[in-house]
Amino acid sequence: MVLDDFEITYTSVGKAMQVKKSIMGITDAVGKNLIGTAMGDDLAHCVYIAWRSHKNFFDEVNYYRFCTEEEASLGYPVTVEFYK
């Protein structure tokens, strides 16, 4: 399964400028450090939820992985793990 990169544009507080960053979609997280997991309607919603709950999310995140049906949380269409 090939995943698309997800591009984010955000304003960096420390740098006071707009920053563009891509998060790479992965299927195997071996060797990556988990930042957190978010459940939502789609990938963009999960990115928003992760950003709201993790202080330096945009500075740290480099990868995302869609969880399998067995790993996913019931009641949400998508569960995504984020890694640095």
C-alpha positions in Angstrom: 0.0 0.0 0.0 1.4 3.4 -1.1 0.5 6.3 1.1 0.6 10.0 0.0 2.6 12.5 1.9 0.4 15.0 3.8 1.5 18.6 3.4 1.0 21.0 6.3 1.4 24.8 6.3 1.6 26.4 9.8 3.0 29.4 11.5 5.9 28.7 13.7 5.7 30.6 17.0 9.5 30.6 17.6 10.3 31.5 14.0 7.3 33.8 13.5 7.0 32.7 9.9 5.0 30.3 7.7 6.5 26.8 7.4 5.6 24.1 5.0 6.2 20.5 6.0 5.3 17.1 4.6 4.5 14.1 6.8 5.4 10.9 5.1 2.8 8.0 5.1 4.3 4.7 6.2 3.0 1.2 6.6 5.7 -0.1 9.0 6.7 1.9 12.1 9.7 -0.2 13.1 12.5 2.1 14.4 10.3 5.1 14.6 9.4 6.9 17.9 5.6 7.2 18.5 4.4 10.8 19.3 0.8 9.9 19.7 -2.4 8.5 18.2 -5.5 10.3 17.1 -9.0 9.2 16.1 -11.2 11.2 13.7 -13.1 11.6 10.5 -10.1 11.6 8.2 -6.3 12.2 8.1 -6.7 16.0 8.3 -9.0 15.8 11.3 -6.5 13.5 13.0 -3.6 15.9 12.3 -5.7 18.7 13.9 -6.5 16.6 17.0 -2.8 15.6 17.4 -1.7 19.2 17.0 -4.1 20.3 19.7 -2.9 17.7 22.2 0.8 17.7 21.6 2.8 20.9 22.3 5.5 20.6 19.6 3.6 18.4 17.2 4.5 20.1 13.9 8.2 20.4 14.9 8.4 16.7 15.8 6.2 14.8 13.4 7.7 13.2 10.3 5.6 10.1 9.7 2.0 8.9 10.0 0.5 5.4 9.8 -3.1 4.4 9.5 -4.0 1.8 12.1 -5.5 -1.5 11.1 -9.1 -2.3 11.9 -8.0 -4.4 14.9 -5.9 -1.4 16.3 -8.5 1.2 15.5 -10.8 2.8 18.1 -14.5 2.0 17.7 -16.7 4.8 16.8 -14.2 6.7 14.6 -13.7 6.1 10.9 -9.9 6.6 11.1 -7.2 6.0 13.7 -3.8 7.4 12.9 -0.4 7.0 14.7 2.1 9.8 14.3 5.9 9.3 14.6 9.1 11.3 14.7 
